[in-house]
Amino acid sequence: MKNYPQKFEKKELMITINRMGINGEGLGYYKKKIMFIPGALPGEVVIARIIKENPRYIEGALVRIKKASPDRVKFPAGVDPTVGGLELAHLDYAKQLKFKTDIIRESLEKFHPRNYTKYKIKNTIPAPAQWHYRAKASYQVERRGGKLKLGLYRPNSHDLIDLPKMPTQSPLTQTIIRQIGAIITDLDMPVFDIRTHPFGIKTVVVREAFATKEVQVTIITVGNKIPQLKQFAEAIMKIEHVKSVFHNVTEIENKKMWGYHTEKLLGQDKITEKLLDKEFKLSPEAFFQLNPEQTKNLYELALKNLDLTPDDTLIDAYSGVGTIGILAADRVKKVIGMETIPEAVEDAKQNVKLNNVKNADYLVGKAERILPELKEEGLNFDALIVDPPRTGLDRQLIKTILDVAPKTFVYISCNPSTLARDLVTLTDKYDVRLIQSIDMFPQTARVEAVVKLVLRDK
């Protein structure tokens, strides 16, 4: 008979926390089974409650702390501690940085890539700002009993937490989100509710360009026939710093945040962000790092470790809107970027013109398809940079990288587990010279790392 997850009685247990899990939870043991307790720290003795037991582990909830860690700090006032995105806000910042370095080591120990015990793993680089660093807010909208909520869902639930304050958000995005909420209430705009209101506003996205203070607003709705939408957009445009309002349409069945169609309602087509003396035009769905100040350090670190020369051809295999390639263009003979999203490639081409870059081309398609074609045409690749999503590198792309074998490349990772997994195969031909973690998201368990790989002599 299968042992399915099951709910347990709400009895309280005393648990000693031994270490932290990859998502920042405290880890202890109950009846020889590992127990995950969010909010608990190593060395603490806590009272916890079993929420759910699975075959290999127990999910617990922190009730109270009997013996606190000296590394515990006060959680931000006025914020629900169960909200996502603040998993480490109760931990001293220096210890957050150590945790993020340790997570990389633990991931390597789990997957055992070639010579992993000899890797040079440097301490995590701290962020310039520990709070108020996020340049984009994507808040869900809900109306219950006449009261409007704008915020984030409690992890693994449909319980929306209203966020009048979110200490990692920039003050400007937070202020504008609340002003938009007031407009929704004043105009009595329809708000989507799967049970009672099958169309209406579902999400509000506010993006700030840190360098220019330009703000772009996107209203995501279920259904496209929203009453008073023009009046709504006009009211939003009156908010200081707002330069454009867009409307994105999704469907109830869509599991992703963004829907199938976006159109501009009012204002500019794009807002302008600046990074290392370059300008980048951003459309609503264009990817751009959420911490612009630390992004400068991330990309400078990545470019430094590519060891580029003026005769090099650089491949950017996940080019997005062209950010890294454009920053590198002054240092190389040629940049070739590739991206599967056509709109992102169009943004990249516009950013090339905006910055008067003459040696960068951007192509639509998968790198694993484009790279062999370029190789057959006689193009030699000297350097490669990859910045994949949390799922890591595509298996076929890894094979392609090993086939075309650029002499050096940098892997920017946002997930230590998939990084360590990918290194198992990549180290068939490459040596890992450096892993430098960098804190892009203080107060969270997320960590980014720049990995320098060099083709091994045969």
C-alpha positions, 0 to 999 in steps of 0.5 A: 500500500502506498504511503501518501502524504497525510495530515496530522493532529496539531500536537506540538513537538520540541525540535532541535534545528541542526542546519538549513535546507536549500530554501532557507528552512530549519532542518531537524529530526522527529522519529528519525525522519527529517523535518523542515521548519520554515523560520527556524535557525541552526542551533535553535530549540523550537516548538513546532507542529506537524503540517504534513508527513511524506514518505521521506520527510515531514513538513512542519510549522514554527510555533515558538522559539525556546532557545534562539540563535545568536544569529537571529535578527528582528523580522521586518515589522508590519509584514506577514512572516509567511510571505514568500521572498523573505525566507532569510529576513530573520537571519543576520546578513553576514550569515545569509552570505555564508549560507549562500556560499555553503549551498553551492558547496552542498550542491557540488557534494551532492552531484560530484562533478569532476574534481569538485573538491578542488574548485576555487569557491569564493565567498558570496559578494554582498549586495549594495542594498540589503533592502528596497532593491527590487525594481519590479513588483508583480502583485496579485489582486483580490477583492473580499467583502468589499476590501481590496488586496494587492500582494503575493500568495502565501507559498503553496496556497491560494491565500493572498497576503496584502502587502502595504509594505514589502521591504525588498521592493523599491519605495517607488514601485510600492507607492505606485502599486498602492496608488493603483489599488486606490484607483481600482477602488475609486472606479470600482474596477472589476476584479477577477474571482474564479468563483464569483467574477470570471473576468476582471483585473488579476495582476498589476505589474509595476516596473521601475527603471532605477537610472531614469525613474521611469515607470511602466505599468501593466494590467493583466486581466482575465478577459479583454472586455474590461469596462472603464479600461481607458479611464483606468489607464488615464488615471494611472498615467497621472501618477508621478513617474508613470510613463506608460500603461499596458494591458495584457490578456490572459485566460483562467486556464493559463498557469503562467502570469502573463497572457497571450496578448499585450497592447499599449493603452497609453504612453511610451512604448518602452522605458529606459534603464542604464547599465555600465554606460549603456542604455536598454529599452524595456518592453513589458515582458522583456527580461531584465535583472530585478536588482539593477544595482547588483546587476552591474557587479554581476555582469562586470564579474562575468565579463572579467572572467571571460578573459576577452580579447579584441579578436574574439567572437563571443556567443551569448546563448540566452541573450534576452534583450541583449544586455550582456552582449552589448556590454561586451561588444567594445571588448571583442571583434563580434557578438552573436546572441540567440534567444527563443523569444522573438520579441526579446530579439527585437528588443535586443536589435533596438538596443544595439542601435540605441547604443551605436553597437556595430558588431553585434547580431541577434538571432531567433532560435535555440542555441543548440540549433544555431551554433552547429549551423554557424560552425558549419559555415566556418565561424569559430567561437572563442568565448561563450556566456550562458545565463539560463533559467532555474531549470539550467542548461538544455541537455542538447545545448550541453552536448552542443557546447562540448561539440563546438568547444569554445576555449572559455565560457562563463556560466551565470547560474541562479540555481546551485542544484542545476548548476552542479548537475550541469557541471557533471557533463561539462567537466568532461572537457572543461576545468572549473577555474572559479565559482563566485557567488553573488547576492542578487536577492538579499533576505531570500534563499536564492543565490546567483553564481558566476562560474569560469570554465576553461577548455582542458588541454587534451 
